[in-house]
Amino acid sequence: MDHPVRRPQRNGWALSVVVGLLYVFLLTPIVIVILSAFNAGDYLRFPPQGFSLRWFVRFTESESFVRAFEFSLRLAVYVTLASTVLGTMGALFIVRYARRVRDTLRLLLIAPLQFPAILTGIALLIFFYATGIGTRGMRPLFIGHTLVTIPYVFLTVSTVLVTFDRSLEEAARSLGAGPFRAFWRITLPIIKGGIISGALFAFITSFDQFPISLLLISVGNTTLPIALFDYLRFSFEPTAAAVSTLSVLLSVGIVVVIQRLVGLESIYWGGPR
Amino acid sequence: MNRGRRFPWVVFLIIPIIVFLAIFFLIPYANMVYMSFLVKPETGAYLKVFTLGNYARALGDTFYWKVLRQTFWYSLVTTAVTLVAGYPLAYHIARAPKRWRGLFLIMLISPLLVSIIVRSFGWMILLGKVGIINTLVKRYGGPELPLMYNAFGVVVGLVHIYLPFMALSIAGALQTISPDIERAARSLGATPWRAFWRITWRLSLPGVFAGTLLVFVLAVSSYVIPILLGGNNVLVMPIVIVQMLLDAFNWPLGSALSMVLFGGTVALLWLYVKLMNQALRWTTR
């Protein structure tokens, strides 16, 4: 809601100071990690002892980190593909065709976000063992991550779908386009932003996922957050900071792209009403 | 429009996802409930024999009660602190001029997209024994402060993780309130504080309500922060449950403990919703 009337700035500065400090609180740990990654010294000490890229070099030499990084990227790509297709289809159906069951279906699709991820991981672990699917390879992680990323795609895509003017598609249909052609030529280009944002959210959620991965990883199939976690429990070297910095940069890039495409509000302010 | 009585092919849009969620979400949870009623034999994972023994053990042991109480206590403190800190953030963002709002939202949301491990790591660098804060304090002659590997560190970490959720929930509610209403109250002679308290605060209660519920539920199930920032000194239910499953390999008891955590959380939330409803009815009278 935008209010064109200019508001008088009364006791605004006190609020600004408090809010400023809170933003400092929110961003400091992340900034500190990035600064530590460029620190030339051997330890994570303060003040930093000069600028260096040696910890990034050390990262590229660390086989376990590089492998975990690659594994996480690959996993995130597969997960993103699966949850984007499933979530978009689900959003199309729920926004357009589900009538009486709309609220039930919406609850079901968002449910993986509402249940504690660690409990979902435990439930999946037991289930995979009991059914013989096992927890080896990428498959269990793929399933677990897809589960928790579907809600993000569903929320972003349905946000753009509710504002979509269906008469455009109906016009295409009345001019002789088949349903698929109408979808491909009219609907898809318009909701593209929502789909891409949802996919990016899915990607970063999978890339950073921790609790589910913790329960479903197996030897040789370790994700980056898990590798980092294991590392941090026992040592405190700046290599971890370099790895973290790379993952932060990835996140920041994605945030900016999403903000450009649809705006971040769509996801965190409860999605479509 | 050609809505004939043809077969509704569009259901094929939703069938794959329903099948997926049924198999890999609903059934595993149902299976976990089932598992919590099975017997754990000496060797092997479980026996398909019905028992209430796991619940008896989970509820009969004072150790689990203590851990459960601690878990809820940390979550409660986290919720309270995020509410106090999140409200000004939310108010500020909801009232910010439109062209600035995007920037503030980015600052609020980007921490959410940074891995929880990375953020804990940042706090470890700040709060550790030879961390930045202690180094600075000692340089000016202060004592070494116990900031990490204790409850304090855990709560700081939890607040940091969940503050954006709280702020965004409240901002969502504040955004729908026109500042004109508050201004009208002011022009009728209300002090700024009174105008805020009687109008804005009350209208934002749904957001406060949603935010506190969300943060509490998330905090109860957090695992990474208590492990990394609590060291071995802070025990919460998720840690105990994961140990039970991965180290002790006791799935039935682990499942039962999960159910106890779940049930305890639901019970507390139910109580909270009841109290809130009463309070709301009372304030709107």
Interface residues (C-beta under 8 A of the other chain):
Chain A: M1 D2 H3 V5 R7 R10 N11 L15 S16 V18 V19 L22 Y23 F25 L26 L27 T28 P29 I30 V31 I32 V33 S36 Y43 L44 R45 F46 L86 G87 M89 G90 L92 F93 I94 R96 Y97 A98 L105 L108 L109 A111 P112 Q114 F115 P116 A117 I118 L119 T120 I122 A123 L124 L125 I126 F127 Y129 A130 I143 G144 T146 L147 I150 E170 I204 F207 D208 F210 P211 L214 L215 P225 L228 F229 L232 R233 F236 A240 A241 S244 S247 V248 S251 V252 I254 V255 V256 Q259 G263 L264 E265 Y268 W269 G270
Chain B: M1 P8 V10 V11 L13 I14 P16 I17 I18 F20 L21 F24 F25 I27 P28 Y29 N31 M32 M35 A45 A85 P88 L89 Y91 H92 R95 K98 G102 L105 I106 M107 L108 I109 S110 P111 L112 L113 V114 S115 I116 I117 V118 R119 S120 F121 G122 W123 M124 I125 L126 G128 V130 G131 I132 T135 L136 H160 L163 P164 L168 A171 G172 Q175 T176 S178 P179 D180 R183 P192 V217 L218 V220 S221 Y223 V224 I227 L228 P238 I241 V242 L245 L246 W251 G254 S255 S258 L261 F262
